[in-house]
């Protein structure tokens, strides 16, 4: 049982990095003139993919804090609440 959980943990941690590498690859294949990218579509695609990487990292952190995959947020506002409740530094 513990081996299966450890394997799932490794897969989940690698997922965010995979998204981030995909975003970098999209940008790498986009034409640049001077300091500007010349096509907006791949830029939007890369930023969307990087955004998904951030969500994966947040989900993993929330799972480590005790949430189950079914309890993970589905909307931006619920992500904000979950971050405040579970991951923010609480002042005393």
C-alpha positions as CSV (number, residue, x, y, z in Angstrom):
1,X,0.0,0.0,0.0
2,X,2.8,2.5,0.9
3,X,4.6,1.7,-2.4
4,X,1.5,2.6,-4.3
5,X,1.1,5.9,-2.4
6,X,4.8,6.7,-2.9
7,X,4.4,6.1,-6.7
8,X,1.4,8.3,-6.9
9,X,3.2,11.0,-5.0
10,X,6.1,10.9,-7.5
11,X,3.7,11.0,-10.5
12,X,1.8,14.0,-9.0
13,X,5.0,16.0,-8.3
14,X,6.3,15.4,-11.8
15,X,3.0,16.5,-13.3
16,X,3.5,20.2,-12.5
17,X,7.1,20.1,-13.8
18,X,5.8,18.5,-17.0
19,X,3.3,21.3,-17.5
20,X,6.0,23.9,-16.9
21,X,8.4,22.2,-19.4
22,X,5.6,22.1,-21.9
23,X,5.1,25.9,-21.5
24,X,8.8,26.5,-22.0
25,X,8.8,24.3,-25.1
26,X,5.9,26.3,-26.6
27,X,7.8,29.6,-26.0
28,X,11.0,28.1,-27.4
29,X,9.3,27.4,-30.7
30,X,7.8,30.9,-31.0
31,X,9.4,33.5,-33.3
32,X,11.0,36.4,-31.6
33,X,12.0,39.8,-33.1
34,X,14.1,41.9,-30.8
35,X,12.6,41.4,-27.4
36,X,9.1,40.7,-28.6
37,X,7.3,37.5,-29.4
38,X,5.6,37.9,-32.8
39,X,2.6,35.6,-32.4
40,X,0.1,35.9,-29.5
41,X,-1.5,32.5,-29.8
42,X,1.5,30.4,-28.6
43,X,2.1,33.0,-25.8
44,X,-1.4,32.6,-24.5
45,X,-1.1,28.8,-24.8
46,X,2.2,28.8,-22.9
47,X,0.8,31.1,-20.1
48,X,-2.3,28.8,-19.8
49,X,-0.1,25.8,-19.5
50,X,2.1,27.5,-16.9
51,X,-1.1,28.4,-15.0
52,X,-2.1,24.8,-14.9
53,X,1.4,24.0,-13.5
54,X,0.8,26.4,-10.7
55,X,-2.6,24.8,-10.0
56,X,-1.0,21.4,-9.8
57,X,1.5,22.6,-7.3
58,X,-1.3,24.2,-5.2
59,X,-3.3,21.0,-5.4
60,X,-0.3,18.9,-4.2
61,X,0.3,21.3,-1.3
62,X,-3.3,21.1,-0.3
63,X,-3.3,17.3,-0.4
64,X,-0.2,17.3,1.8
65,X,-2.1,19.5,4.3
66,X,-4.8,16.8,4.5
67,X,-7.4,17.5,1.8
68,X,-8.5,14.6,-0.3
69,X,-8.6,14.9,-4.1
70,X,-12.4,15.3,-4.0
71,X,-12.0,18.3,-1.6
72,X,-9.7,20.2,-3.9
73,X,-11.1,23.6,-5.1
74,X,-12.9,23.8,-8.5
75,X,-13.1,27.6,-8.8
76,X,-10.7,30.5,-8.4
77,X,-12.6,31.9,-5.3
78,X,-12.5,28.5,-3.6
79,X,-8.8,28.2,-4.3
80,X,-8.3,31.6,-2.6
81,X,-10.2,30.4,0.5
82,X,-8.4,27.0,0.5
83,X,-5.0,28.8,0.3
84,X,-6.0,31.2,3.2
85,X,-7.3,28.4,5.4
86,X,-4.5,25.8,4.7
87,X,-1.3,27.5,3.5
88,X,-1.2,31.1,4.6
89,X,1.1,32.1,7.5
90,X,-1.2,32.8,10.4
91,X,-0.2,35.7,12.7
92,X,-0.6,35.3,16.4
